[in-house]
Structures are given as C-alpha cells and as structure tokens.
Amino acid sequence: MKFNQPLYDYVLQATKTFEESLDTRPVTPNTVSVKNLSCFEEPLSKKGAEALDVIKMLYETGEPGVVSSRGGRYYGFVTGGALPVAVAANWLAASWDQNGGPSVMSPTSAKIEEVAGNWVLDLLNLPKKSDFSFVTGATMAGFTAISAARNRMYKQLGYNVKEDGIRNAPKIRFIMSDEIHPTNIIALQYMGYGKSELEFVPCDEQGRINPSLIPSLDDHSIVLLQAGNVNSGAFDPIDEVANLVKDTGAWLHVDAAFGGWVRACHSRSFLTRGMERADSWALDCHKWMNVTHDSAIAICRRPDAISEMFGVQAAYLVQGSLREPNHYTPELSRRARGIEIWATLKHLGKDGFNDLVERTCNHAKYIAEELEKLGFEILNEVVINQVVATMDDDKIDDFITTVQKSGKTWFGPTYWKGRKAFRISISSHATKKNDVDIALSAIKEAIS
Ligand SMILES: Cc1ncc(COP(=O)(O)O)c(C=O)c1O
C-alpha cells in the first residue's frame, strides 16, 4: 500500500491549525459557517474525487461549522475535551483499522482492552474480577449492564429468557428515582418495557433518591441508582440503598456516567461511598475521562453475566487465545475504542486523573461563587463539576442566548425543581482559570 504523504501531511497541518485555534476561536460556529454547510448537499458523483480534494473540502467547509467543545470554554451538557494522547491513539488505531470484536481480528486491541478495563477497575476501586464491556456511550453501557442483569436474574429464577422470550416471563420490577437520567428509561424501552411499567421513587431537593421510599425488594427487583445527577451532580446515597438491597436477591446498578470518575479523586471520592457494593455500573469515557467520542464502559461484578447475554456463537467465529471482546458487547464488530482509554490512563496515571477531577471541580466551585457575587441564585450544592444557576425567570432565555452568541463560552438551559435555570458542566482538561474568567466576562456583559 502506498503511503499518501500529501493527504496525511494536510491532515496533520489542519489538526495543528485547529488545535492552536481552540484558545481563541469562538466556541460555536457563526451563522454563515453553518449556512455554508449546505455546500455538502451535492449529488453523489459518478467518478468520485481525489482523496486530498475530499479532505480539503472537509476541512475548508466542515471545520468552520465545528463546535469547539474540545476547548476550555465549552460548558454544555457534560462534555470532555479529548486529550492529545487520546486523539493520537485514536489516529493510530484508525490507521490500523482493527475490528475490536473477535480477538483473532486484533490481538493488540483485545490485549489492550483487557489491560484498560482492569486499570479502570483499579482506578475506581471496583471489584477486581468484574467483567467489562467497551461500548459507545453511557446509554449503551446502561443497556448492556441492565440487559445482563435481567438475563442473570431470569436464569436464577429458572427462566430462560433468551430462549423463551419476554412475553411469558415472570415480572421483573425496575426501581429508580424520578431524577434518573432519561437514557436509562430508553435502555429499558429497548428491552421491551413501557415507562408506565417502571417504578419511580421521589428525590430530595438535590435530586438524590429518598431511600425510605424505596419499596421492598426481592429477587425480581433491579434497582437503578445514579452517581452524578446530570444537572446538580448529586449522588444517590448508594451505601444506604446497598443496605436495603443486601440479602434480598435484588440487583443494584449504578449509572455513573460521569460522577463515577469522582472515585478517582481523593478529596471527593466519599461522595460515591457504597458504589463498590453494586452489581453493575455504567461509565462514560468521552465525558470526564477526556477520550475521543464515542466511548463508554459497562462493568459487571457477576462473572459471565455480560457474556451470557451478549456472547455470540457461530461456527465461523473462531475462539482466539485471548479474552474475546465481542462476548461482552452488544455489537459483534466495532472499533477498537479501548485503545484510547488505555493511552489516556497510561498518560494520566492515578495522580493525573485525580488532578483532572480536582481541577475541574474547583473551577466549578469558583464559577458558582463568582455567579453568586453577580446576583445569580445557585440552585444546587456544587459538590462536583456541575453548577445550576438562575435569575429572573423572564430574563433567563435572553441571557442564555446572549452568552451563547458571544462566542466566548457556551452553556445551555435546564429546569431544576420547577425553576428555569442554566447549567454549567466543567469536564475538560483544557479548562484553565483564564478560560473561566473569560466565560465570566461574557456573563457580566450579558447582564449589564
Ligand atoms: C447520568 C447520565 N447517564 C447517562 C447519560 C447518557 O450518556 P451518553 O450520551 O454517553 O449515552 C448521561 C449523559 O449526559 C448522563 O449524564
């Protein structure tokens, strides 16, 4: 295969220009750049185009329409900015074009994912022998873990759901807070449940489940908790709920999409107390771990529960000598996404990870203090990287739009406990004190 030097040289230069612009470019694209994306709407050509011309068009027309979520002033949703080491690992893995499913298709990916998964268990102090699954996002990580939970629960009840289906199966109850992230409900809907079949438990003012309102549990119950509310960042009292689950035969799952990483931070890991007692966990890696999209991990304490659900058997699928990644994921073929996780963990180490979480949480605390000085009402206890703030209800929409249009920072709206509010999530290694100050200056300008 001939190396296409001009093509890759161009991409390297384009990446350099983009990365170097991140500190100064507007956080969101302007309307002209978005309008210009219509240039992509051309008929599919018969003859195709030179690779370099394709990539030039992608850069010249596509790059101005990109959101600078990788920079230090993007505080929307819960968005990590990919570390350079993660981007570089992603490139190399893309160039290898490995199928991360069967180990015979990529011993390198199979081995590296095994190591990366075990490092995550070590970093988060979760049971050492747990199984793990590398998937696209926390939605799929939740789906993977909860499907495995249901399958294992049915097995223990003597019912083979994979063979006999869900229609005549004994009822399993799903119990969660009314603040559970909606993607858990979607995951259950994939699994065939309607929302009206799920049991929702009220929360306190921070969005933490009220354990005293959890119904009695048994071996037909799956409890879903949350480590990190998407608005407030609050943690369900996992230890207390684990006490209720203990000896009942119920399964405890924790959606720890971003909050789970707080376990790697010395000063705040107490917030996750009891998380290690759960049966399964879902964590995003493209959020606070700062790896490239898309990336998440489902973890399960019960040996083989994930592979019993998802392991695909077929005569042509040969067993390699290594761990078979595809036995643990809903997909058979997929990209080798564990490689970026390995590279990021190797680069940061435990100290670097502690520092990443600590630093971003401190920025959130600082921004909340400054917002309060400016007259905003902070609606949440700022326990980690999330700030929910509000002002006069009639003015908030205009305020958010004005800040977004400034191009200096970006955060979005929410409702919190019946109040219209805005939410700030600081999840990127790229955020520095100077970025937060620029964001605050945009906020000051918007209210002046
Ligand atoms: C608590 C929680 N769970 C699940 C998700 C869904 O994650 P993803 O978008 O990676 O599927 C999110 C996203 O913000 C979240 O905050």
The ligand as an ORCA input file, in Angstrom:
! r2SCAN-3c Opt
* xyz 0 1
  C     -26.054     10.396     34.289
  C     -26.044     10.159     32.808
  N     -26.395      8.947     32.327
  C     -26.404      8.681     31.010
  C     -26.042      9.644     30.091
  C     -26.049      9.297     28.625
  O     -24.751      9.268     28.140
  P     -24.390      9.099     26.581
  O     -24.835     10.359     25.930
  O     -22.913      8.926     26.563
  O     -25.116      7.916     26.067
  C     -25.678     10.910     30.537
  C     -25.334     11.972     29.575
  O     -25.104     13.107     29.950
  C     -25.658     11.164     31.931
  O     -25.280     12.355     32.418
*
